[in-house]
Amino acid sequence: MRKIFTNGAFYTFDPIKPKVEAVVVENGRFIDSGSKDEIMTYWNGLNTEVVNLDGKTVTPGLVDSHLHMSAIAINLLHVDVTGFTSKEEMLQKIKSKATTLSPGEWLLGRGWDENLFTDGGIPTISELDHVAPHNPLFIPRVCGHAALVNGKALEVSGYHPEMSIPQGGAIVVDDRTKQPTGLILESASEIFKQYIPEYSLGELKGALRETIQLAIQKGLTSVHTNDPSFLGGLHHTYQLFDELLNQEQLGLRSNLLIDHEYLDDLKEAGMYTGFGNDTLQIGAVKLFADGAFGRRTALLSEPYHDAPNQYGEAMYSSEELYDIIRKARDLSMPIAVHTIGDKALEMVLNELDKFPTVAYRDRLIHVQALRKDLISRLAIPSRIADIQPRFVVGDFPWVEDRLGPNRLPLSYAWKTLIDSNVICAGGSDSPVEPMDPLLGIHAAVTRKAPGDTHKGWNVSEKLTMNEAFQLFTEMGAYPTNEETVKGTIARGKLADMTVYSKNPFDIKDPDELLQTDIDMTIIGGDIKYIKST
């Protein structure tokens, strides 16, 4: 059936028709746009459904270029301590959960951030043992690059001081007692994960279904998501998304980043970048080059300002990076690399330069600390900077101590990247930051947290409202070479749209964006969400 969406303010991001009042959709794609009078006169007729938008503002469907749908889903099954501002509150939450578990049952969670605590630092292992004495505990930090464990978890994992720790990881010990503090870093988490029972596919499917529905309620029509390590590998990941998206037709378009450990599985299954359909596709090969600023594991070319002997951690040597990229290129696949520190980015670019490009773009994820020479190396058509504007809210002001004044001008430098002709796409890295693109857009425009009264962190890097929306709409199609398929409202493209309660492009104070609701999410011309009145 043909549909007309009319009486709206459509910001198309199409330079030919930047703003229209009505669009026509047929077979899931736009076939025309223009004024409401001309569209209704020419197209309204038999077998045509008319949807009156009552003057509401519409953009192309919102896209999150990098998140972890599975981690968000699993958080629904765990203790969620995201955003807690009190260590004591977090400990009480853990204690309450422990009372519901049988002795020996794992207590799992995610989301703590010691920088938010107003009553002390990271919980100690003795504090964790006190609130969960009979249950092994494993709770990653909000960034996922550190975690807390208790004595019971160390016991179950067979910890001893001489045990082998996976490369790039650490079990932190007290300088005086040489005993574990309860904090583990990076790949050391694998020591504990192998003892944590897996969820059933049914449990994962239910939580993932709820997460997809939440994403659509936030106005998202497409996501680029990295999940195999949380969902039991390539086959289970594809199976779950296929059942929910292609069979149940929940609607959310999903591009699956596949961890490099599953390259052999991809080859065996005959899968490759672009495998699938407009709803579900295999994406790039994902890997980590370094860690994060929070625990000083992001790899820098100069030492940390607040720890002059620390440079961060490389997850792989240059030779290992080369081998991973070679395996991906053998399947003609691009890579998507977590690179937060400038040295990590340099290492990856050095190895990438040794290979010819493939049909799809390589993406460098996060790129939070930059150098001028690296920006020019990003500014080529075959590369994408996959950025997360909301990190400005999560990381400032404490990151100033980590990086120091000399590095800050080229850190979180989204405007500089765009002005340097680097192709940028906007994401959240949820659950590290909320799965809410309007919060990411607000952070890109204001460079501060909601409620902050200062002018913003490094105000020269603020984006305009138009630039910020482009990051989360039009530019979200570029990492997957879909810029001719979606991302703008134009004839022939997929009819994905997001409808708002206010006009973000008319507001005088960007904070008004925080009071803007998603009124409707439309995917392929079908209304997948409509706000209750």
Secondary structure, DSSP 8 states (H G I E B T S, - for coil): -EEEEESSEEE---TTSSEESEEEEETTEEEEEE-HHHHHHHH-STTEEEEE-TT-EEEE-EEEEEE-HHHHHHHHHSEE-TT---HHHHHHHHHHHHTTS-TT--EEEE-B-GGG-SS-SS--HHHHHHH-SSS-EEEEBTTSSEEEE-HHHHHHHT--TT----TT-EEEE-TTT--EEEEEEGGGGHHHHTTS----HHHHHHHHHHHHHHHHHTTEEEEEEE-TTTTTSHHHHHHHHIIIIIIS----EEEEEEEGGGHHHHHHHT--TT-B-SSEEEEEEEEES---TTTT-S--SS-BTTBTT-----SS-HHHHHHHHHHHHHTT--EEEEE-SHHHHHHHHHHHTTS---SS-EEEEE--B--HHHHHHH-STTEEEEE-TTHHHHHTTHHHHHH-TTTGGGBS-HHHHHHTT-EEEE---TTSS-S-HHHHHHHHHHSS-TT--S--TTGGG---HHHHHHHTTGGGGGGGT-TTTSSS--TTSB--EEEESS-TTT-SSGGGGGG--EEEEEETTEEEEE---
